[in-house]
Amino acid sequence: MAWEWMVDAGEKYSVGDLVLVAVENIQMKSIDDISISVNAKTGANTNKDNLKKCHKNGKYAGIVTDIYKGTYFIRLSIGGNAVSHFCSTTSLPAKRDQVGFVATKINDSFEVAEGIITRIIRRYA
């Protein structure tokens, strides 16, 4: 839906919005059984440009967009995406919490910054 990670699609889209999409695949088994696959990522990949703003050992703020098996997925305030496998906080952050993040590595192949969550700035209420 977008190059940047988001907690839910309601952050960027709402009911009734007109969205430009690219049709990727059309399958027609019968006249009543048609399947169409589309992609809303029609614009340029801004994630690559935003990731260039991120540097090793840099400190950033971000929002936790998802947590899966101890891995935290973060949308940085500078616009890039980040992944953290470790938290040095006394309590664990939850989805939608604003956190402090230190980048330890820039992973160009996956277009993410990798690092450590250092603190919880604000809990989502």
Disulfide bonds with the S-S distance in Angstrom:
none
